[in-house]
Amino acid sequence: MRIQDEQLKRFVLDAGFIKKADIIAVEKVAKAERRTLAEAMVAQGHMTEDDMRRIESYVMGIPFVSLKNIKIDFEVLALIPEPVARTHNIIAFRRSETELEVAMLDTADLPAIDFVKKKVGLKILPRLTDTESMRSAIRQYQKTLKDEFGDIIMKDASALKIVAEESGEELSENDLKKLAEDLPVVRIVDTLLRHAVIQGASDIHIEPAETEVIVRYRIDGILSDAMKLPKHAAGTIVARIKVLANLKLDQKRLPQDGRFKMEMDGQKVAFRVSVLPVFYGEKIVMRLLRENRSGYSLEGIGFHGDTLERIHKATRATTGIILVTGPTGSGKSTTLYTILDLLNTPEVNVSTIEDPIEYQMPRINQSQVKPEIGFTFAAGLRSLMRQDPDIIMVGEIRDEETASLAINAALTGHLVLATVHTNSAAGTVARLVDMGLESFLLVSTLRVAIGQRLVRKLSDDKLPYILTKAERDELSTKVDLNLVLKTLKEEKVVAETATWNDITFFRPKEKGETEDGYRGRMGIHEVLEMSPTIKEMVMSGKTGDEIEVQARKEGMLTMLEDGIYKAARGFTSIEEVLRVINE
C-alpha cells in the first residue's frame, strides 16, 4: 500500500468507509506499532487488503482489473515464469506489439516489473488486482498439456502421418535424421519438454501402446497421464529425442542412454534420457535435472533440531563415512549435494564418482562411471585415492568391493559420502554387514546413516482441523506422539504447555490453488548416530530392528515421526506421510 496517510484518511472519511472516532483510534495504533495507516486499518479489521487495493487503485489512478473467470492466452501467461508469478504476485494477461499489461497485488514492486520488462522487451503497464483474481490466474499455469497444447500437437501429429505412411521399409540413419528434423516433430517434442519444465515435472515417460502413444509426467512424485498421441507419431518422436541425446537412430533392439540440455526462462535443465525396446516399439524415460540448484540448505530440505545437529557434527569430522539411504527417487542425491555444498571450501579437494552426474558443481572434480569400458565405482574409487582428495563422494555402494574401498578410504583419513539402497537408517548397518564388511571396521568409520523419503507439501489454501482422540489413539500405534510433542516444544514450535488439542493439522483442499491440494516436495528423515551402545550392538550382530529400538531410546525420530512433526507444522498432511511410509 503506497497511499500517504493523510490522503487515505481524507478519502475514507469523505467516502464514509469509517467513522471519525474509529480513524482516530486506528491512528493511535498505527503510531504505537510504527505502521502505516493502511496497514493498521487492515490489521484492525476495518478493511480487507483487497478493499485497500481498490482504494489505492482509485486514489492513485491505477486501473483495477478482475481476472476471475477470465481465460488468459497461455502464450501471454507464459511470458512470466510461474515461480516469478507466484513469488511476486504478478501476472501477464494482455499484450500488444509494444506493451504488456500485468496484474499485481503490489504495483510498487519495482524489481518484479523491471525483471519482466528485461525479459519480454516490452513496455510494462501495471494494473492492480485482488487476491482471488491472482489465485485464479496462477491456477491457469497448472492446466493440463491436453488443454493448452492439444490442438497444436494433434495438428502437428497429423502432419507426421504422411511421412510415416510413405515408408513401408526400415529407414536408414540419414532418413531417420531427416525425419527427426521435420518441423512438426520438432514442435511436438519442444512442447512436451517445455510444458514438463513449466509444471515442475521430475520425469517424462513416453510409452508406445498398441493404438496410441501415452505421455506421462511425474509431478511431486506422482505419475499421471499428460496426453495421448496417435500411434504413427511414436517413431518420429523417438528419432527426435535420439538426435537431441546424440544416440544411434538405427539401433532399436538395445537399450541406450544419453543426455542433453535446454535453457528456458533463464533456467538450465539437463534431460537424462533412457531408451528401452518394448513390445510396441521403444519406451523413453527422461529425468529432468535442474542445474541452478544452488542455495539449498539442510534446513531448506527438511532437517531440523537434533537431526540437523547430528549431521553438522558428522560434517565437522575430517574422517569417516556419512551414508544416505532410501529408495530410488527419495532425494538422496539432493541431500548429498547439499552436504557437499557445505563442505566445498577452497581448503579442501572434493572428488566424486557418480552414475550419473546429476548436478554439475563448481570446484568439485566429478567423474562419471562407464562400466562398459571397466570404469566402475570400485575402479574409480581406487583412482580417486591417488588424487589426494580430502572428501570423496561415491554415488552408490552396490557391492562388497565398493563398500570395502569406501571403508578403507575413511580409515586412511578421508571423509566419505555415499548412498546405499535400504529401507531405513538402522537397516543400513545390517545391509553393509550382509555385503561382507567386517563389523569392527564399520563401527569405527560410520558417523551417521540418514534414512529419507519425500512427501508432497500442502499448497497455501489448506484446510485446518484438530485430531480427535480416536485419531490420536490410532496414530499412537505407529508413532511415539509424546516424542513428537516433546520435539515441537524443544524447537519452540508450540508453547511449553501445549497438548495435541492445541495443535492444528491440515488437509489438502482439492480443486483449490492446485488440482490435488499439494505443491512441491520436502524430505522426512531419520538420522542414526553411531553411539557407543549402538557400536556394541553392531559388533555383537544385533538386527536392524533391535538397533532401531535403541536409537529411538537415544532420541532418534523415525521417518514416520518426523513426518508427523512436519504435518503438525502445517507443511504436509498426515495422509501424505502415511502414504509415503507405507509404500
Summary of the structure (lengths in Angstrom):
residues: 583
radius of gyration: 28.1
end to end distance: 47.8
largest distance: 88.2
contacts: 1846
relative contact order: 0.06
helix: 45%
strand: 23%
